[in-house]
Amino acid sequence: MIRWLTILLQLTKFRISLFASLSTATGFILAHQGLSIVILPLVLGVFSLACGSCALNQYQERHPDRIMVRTGARPLPSGRLRSSTALRISLFFLLLGILILYVGTSWKALGLGVFAVILYNGIYTSLKKKTAFAVIPGAMIGAIPPALGWVSEGRNPLEPQILAIAFFFFIWQVPHFWLLLLNSAEDYEKAGFPTLTRFFTLAQIKRITSIWIFGTAVTCLLIPLFGMVESYVVYGGLFAAALWLAWKAYGLMRPSTSEFFLRNTFNTINAYALVMMTLVVLESLSK
C-alpha cells in the first residue's frame, strides 16, 4: 500500500499539484474577500487536473526520463509502473478534475483549467524538444491557477488586480526552471532537450537567472499598488521577503556557486511564492 502511494505521489508530482491548488485558492480568496464552501470543489478540481496533467507529462517524457539522472528514479523510467497504467491514471485524474469543475464551479473556470492542460501537455511539452526558450510560453501555465480562482467568483480575468498576481507567477516560473537547468544542463542535453547552454555560458545563464529573480521580487512589490495590500505589516513582510530573495539573486552572480547553493536558491524562490500567497491571503481575510 505504501509503495503504491509513493508511486502515485511521484507520478502526480504531488507538491507541484498542491502548489497549483494553493495559487487557485489565493485567486478565489482575493476575489471573494473571504472564504466560501465553493472553494472546496474549486481546489479539488484543480488539484485533480494538475495531478492528471503531471502524470500525463511523465508518460509523454518517459523515454528521455530514462536517460536523465535527475528523472531516472521516477516510476516509469525505473520500471516500477507500466506506461499503460500511468496513462490510465492520468486520464482518470483529468476526467475527475473536469467533472468536479463542471459540477462545482463555472464554465470560465473549467475553460481555464482545460486550457492549462492543453498548454502544458499539448504545447509546452512539445516545445521543450524544439527550443531552449520554451520556458517563456510555458511560464504562462503558472499564471492560470490564480486567474482560475478569480473567475470562479464571476470576476473579470482582465481586472488589474488578478493580472498583477498572474504576472507575478509568470515571472516567478522562469527562474524556477532555469535554476533546475543550472544544476542539470548536461542531463537535459543528453536527453535531447535543447538548452540555453547552446547560446550562453553557465556564467551568463546565472546572470540572466539573477535578473529574472530580481524581477520576481520587484513584481511582488508592485502588487500593493493594485489595492490588494493595505496593511503596513503585510507590505513590510513582502518587502522583507523581497530583500531575502534579492540577496539570493545577488549570490547567484558570484563566479562559482555550489550545487548546494543552487538547490537552496531553488527552494528559496519556491518558498518566496508561498510567503507572498500567505501574506496577501491573510490581508484579504482580515478585512
Secondary structure, 3 states (H helix, E strand, C coil): CHHHHHHHHHHCCHHHHHHHHHHHHHHHHHHHCCCCCCHHHHHHHHHHHHHHHHHHHHHHCHHHHHHCCCCCCCCCCCCCCCHHHHHHHHHHHHHHHHHHHHHHCCHHHHHHHHHHHHHHHHHHHHHCCCCCCCHHHHCHHHHHHHHHHHHCCCCCCCCHHHHHHHHHHHHHHHHHHHHHHHHHHHHHHHCCCCCHHHCCCHHHHHHHHHHHHHHHHHHHHHHHHHCCCCCHHHHHHHHHHHHHHHHHHHHHCCCCCCHHHHHHHHHHHHHHHHHHHHHHHHHHHCC
